[in-house]
Amino acid sequence: SPVPEDAPVGTVVALLKVRDKDSGENGQVWCELSGESPLSLVSTSGGSYKVVTSEALDREQAAEHRVTVVARDRGTPSLLSRASLVLEVSDVNDN
């Protein structure tokens, strides 16, 4: 569902859960966002992450933001998985 352009910074727009069934370093996973957007990734506990707004949204500037979530394990060699995320921004009446 779209996020209104007047949503405050820090608004949670998605929740992610990552896991790797391997053991040791091969089972430890970390995530990052790829691409420029007004979003950031906040690690919580147990492989969970929140995608939050990191700056003000402006629908007139961009109606949507596309980022890629990249999850990597800490094994050698490191394996990774990617998923696309699209944030739609809804217009708020400026009057």
C-alpha positions as CSV (number, residue, x, y, z in Angstrom):
1,S,0.0,0.0,0.0
2,P,1.3,3.5,-0.7
3,V,2.9,5.7,1.9
4,P,1.7,9.3,2.1
5,E,4.2,11.9,1.3
6,D,3.7,13.6,4.7
7,A,4.7,10.4,6.6
8,P,7.3,11.3,9.3
9,V,10.9,10.3,9.0
10,G,11.3,6.8,10.6
11,T,8.0,5.5,9.3
12,V,8.2,1.7,8.9
13,V,7.3,0.8,5.3
14,A,8.3,-2.9,5.3
15,L,9.4,-5.7,7.7
16,L,11.9,-8.3,6.5
17,K,13.0,-11.6,8.0
18,V,16.1,-13.3,6.7
19,R,17.6,-16.6,7.6
20,D,20.1,-19.1,6.5
21,K,19.9,-22.7,7.6
22,D,23.6,-23.2,7.5
23,S,25.6,-23.3,10.7
24,G,28.6,-21.2,11.9
25,E,29.6,-18.2,9.8
26,N,27.7,-19.6,6.8
27,G,24.5,-19.2,8.7
28,Q,25.1,-15.6,9.8
29,V,23.3,-13.2,7.5
30,W,23.4,-9.4,7.1
31,C,21.4,-7.2,4.8
32,E,21.8,-3.8,3.0
33,L,19.8,-1.7,0.6
34,S,21.2,-1.1,-2.9
35,G,20.2,2.0,-4.8
36,E,19.6,5.6,-3.8
37,S,16.3,6.3,-2.1
38,P,14.9,7.9,1.0
39,L,14.9,4.5,2.8
40,S,17.2,2.8,5.3
41,L,17.4,-0.6,6.8
42,V,17.3,-1.0,10.6
43,S,18.3,-4.3,12.1
44,T,16.1,-5.6,14.9
45,S,16.6,-9.0,16.5
46,G,16.8,-12.6,15.2
47,G,17.4,-11.7,11.5
48,S,14.6,-9.2,11.3
49,Y,14.9,-5.8,9.7
50,K,12.7,-2.8,9.3
51,V,12.7,-0.7,6.1
52,V,12.1,2.9,7.3
53,T,11.9,6.3,5.7
54,S,15.2,8.1,6.3
55,E,14.1,11.5,4.8
56,A,11.0,13.3,3.8
57,L,9.0,12.0,0.9
58,D,7.9,14.2,-2.0
59,R,5.5,12.8,-4.5
60,E,6.1,15.6,-6.9
61,Q,9.8,14.6,-7.0
62,A,9.2,10.8,-7.2
63,A,6.0,8.8,-7.2
64,E,7.9,5.7,-6.3
65,H,11.2,4.5,-5.1
66,R,12.9,1.2,-6.1
67,V,15.6,-0.4,-4.1
68,T,17.1,-3.8,-3.9
69,V,17.5,-5.7,-0.6
70,V,20.8,-7.7,-0.6
71,A,21.2,-10.4,1.9
72,R,24.7,-12.0,2.3
73,D,26.0,-14.7,4.5
74,R,29.4,-14.5,6.2
75,G,30.8,-17.7,4.7
76,T,33.7,-18.0,2.3
77,P,32.8,-17.5,-0.4
78,S,29.9,-15.3,0.6
79,L,26.6,-16.2,-1.0
80,L,23.9,-13.6,-1.6
81,S,20.3,-13.2,-2.5
82,R,18.5,-10.2,-3.8
83,A,14.9,-9.0,-3.7
84,S,13.3,-5.8,-5.2
85,L,11.2,-3.5,-3.1
86,V,9.0,-0.7,-4.6
87,L,7.7,2.1,-2.3
88,E,4.8,3.9,-3.8
89,V,4.2,7.5,-2.5
90,S,0.7,8.8,-2.3
91,D,-0.1,12.5,-2.8
92,V,-1.4,14.6,0.0
93,N,-3.4,17.7,-0.8
94,D,-1.1,20.7,-0.4
95,N,-3.9,23.2,0.0
